[in-house]
Amino acid sequence: MTEHRETGRPGEEPTEPTQERVLAGVHSYSRRMLAVYDLWILGMVCPAVWHCSRRRMARHYDRNVGARHLDIGPGTGYFLRRCAYPTDTPELTLVDLSPEVLRTASARLARFRPTWYRRDVLRPLDLGDRRFDSAGMNLLLHCLPGGMAHKAIAFDHILPYMEPGGRVFGSTVLAHGVRHGMLAPKALHALNRDNDMDNADDSLAQLGTELSKRFADHRITVHGSMALFEATVG
């Protein structure tokens, strides 16, 4: 495990990917894939290939989640069903571009009565007057198209809805600046080739640079191929 803090130099200029690239990642999240997501991706791929367990990601949620929480890319809702909220009645808002993800996560989180929006996080979110104590972006950035400077626009679209002192956190698989296990390089190549990921150029230094541009207080902790980041809104 390593911990990374840096101010960094400005990253590359954002270049907007085509709509086809934006939608490519959405199509991966079919009903069939989501049915095995918790077991296969979280239970097997994350620990065996990326060397970061779902237990570690769950602790990341527990440390950062607030009473009014925005989750971008909630997947199946696995972590949101289990995390330690600071209240018995958390207010959950889910955002994803995939209608199948929103249906699955909303159904599994029904006891919390979540609000959901179908949105592209790389565009303004249009969430009205909602404000949040925390925002989660777990296993999201490596699925977004474009370079890290373009992916980081997602932070800019979240920040207007955050309360001062709120927490923005998440995790992402990186291609550079991390220590890969034996299985990771081939997996990265295959997933980028098939458009399930778009992170062949993503690096730890770039992630640190983009966080530093927006948050005075942030931390990145590296576990294998994955970076877990957390930041406080000023």
N, C-alpha and C positions, 0 to 999 in steps of 0.2 A: 504494500500500500504506500502510495506517495501522495503528498499534499502539494498543491501548486498555487502560488499567488504571484501575479505579475500584472504590470501595467501595460507592457507591450507597445508595439508601434501600430499605427493604423493598418488595418487589413486591406485586402483587395476591395476595389469598388464593387458594389452590388451589381450583378447582372441578372436581369429577370429571365427565368426559364420559360419555356413555352408551356401553354396550357396542357399539352399532351404529357409533358414531364410532371406537371403538378398532379394530374389525375392518375398517373401510372401507379403511384404508391397507394392510392385509394383502392384500386381494383384488387390489391393483394388481400384486403381484409374482407374476405367472403364469409358467409355464414359457416361454411365448413371449416375454414381456417380458424375462426374465432372459437369454434367448439373445442378445439384442441390447443388453443393459444396458451392457457394457463399451464397446462402440463408440458407441452412441447417447447414453447419459446421461453417462458419464465422458469419452468422446472428443469429443463434439460439444456437448451441452447445457451442461455445466459450463464449458468455456472460452468458448463463443460467447454464451451467455445470461447465466450468472452471473459470467463473467470470472475464473474460477479453474480452472487446469488440473489434470489428474490427476497430472501430474509434481510440481506443488506439494504436492498432498495426499500423494503418495508420500514426498516428503521429510519431511513432517510425521510420517508413520509411522516413518520411519527414525530420526528424532530422539527419539522417545518410546517405541517398542515395547520390551518387556522379554522376558526368557526364559520367564516364565510369563504368558501374555497372555490376557485376556478380551476378546472382541469382541462388542459388542452391535449387531445389525443388520449382519452381515458382507456382505450383498449376494451377489455371486458369488464372494467370496474374492479379488477382483482384487489388492487391496493386500497381503493376507496372503501371497499366493503370491510376491510380489516384494520385500517389505521386508527390510531388513538387520537380522536378529535378532542379539543379542549372543552367541548360541550356535548350534551346528550342529543342536541337538536341542531346539528350542523346544516348550513345552507349550501347545497352543492349546485354548481353550474358546470355543465359539460359542453365542450366545443370540439367538433371534429368535422371534417369534410365528408366523411363516409357515413351514409345513413345507416348502414348495417352496424357499424360501431356504436352509433348513438342509440339504436334500438336495443342492442345487446346490453350495453352498459346501463341504460336507463331501466331496463327490466330487472337487472340484477341488483340495482340500487334503489328499487321501488320504495323500500321502507323510509328512505330519506326524501322522497318526492323531489328528485332533482329537476332543475330546469335545464333544457338543452337547446343548443343552437347549431345549425349546420353552417359552418363558416370555414373559410380558408385563412389560417393564421398569418399568412403572408400578405393579407389585405386587411384593411381596418375591420375590426370585429363588430362594431355597431351593436353594443350591448346595453344601450340606453344609460340609465342612471345607476346601474349596478356598481357596487364597490366591493372589493375583496380584501381579506386579510392574508391570503396566500394564493399562489398560482403554481400548479404542477405541470411539468412538461416531460414526463417520464418516457424514455425510449422514443422521443419525438424527433429531435433535430437530425438524426442520421437518416430519417425517412424523407425529410424535406428536400426539395430540389435546389440546385444552385450551390455556390460556394458558401463558406461560413459567414461572410459578410452579408450575403443575401438572407440566409437562414435567420440571422440575428435580428432581422426586421421584426420577427415574431415578438421579441422583447419589447420593441417600440409600440407594438399594437396592444400589448398587455398592460404596459405601465400606466396609461391613463385611467385604468379601472382599479388601480391598487391604492390602498390606504397607506399613508406614511407609516413606515415601520413594518409594512407587509413583507412577506417572504416569497421570493420567486425561486423555484428549485426544479431539478430534474436530473435526467441522466441521458447519456448518448454514447454510442460506440464510435470511437475515433480510429482513423487509419494510421496516423503519424504521431509520434511523441509519446507513445504508450508502449508497454511491453506485451506483445502478443504471445499467446500460447501456440502450441503446435498446430491446432486446427483453425486458428483465426484467419491467416492469410488466404487460404483457399475459400473459406466461407465469405470473406469480404469480396473477393473477386467474383464469386458466383452470384451473390446477392446484388452487387452493383450491376453486373451484366444483365440480370433479370429484372432490374428496376425495382426490386424490393427494398433496396437502400440506395442512397445517393450520397455517399460519404467517402469516396475514394481519395479525396484531397483534404478531408477534414483533419485538423491537427489540434493538439493540446494548446499550442501557442496561440493559434487563431481563436479558439474558444476563450482563452484568458484575455486576449485583446478585446474581443467584443463585449465581454462582461465588464471589463475595466472602463469601457466607454460609457457605461450606463449605471454602474453601481460602485460606490466608493468602498462598500463592505461586501466582499464576496469571497468564496472559497471553492476550490475544485479539489476533490479527492479522487485519485485514480486507483482502480482495481482492475488489473489485467488490461483488457482492451477498452474498458468503459471508464468514463469520467462522470462522477456525481458532483453536481454543482448546486450551490445555494447562495442567495444574495438577499440583502436587506434593502428595501426601497427607502430612499432618503426623504 
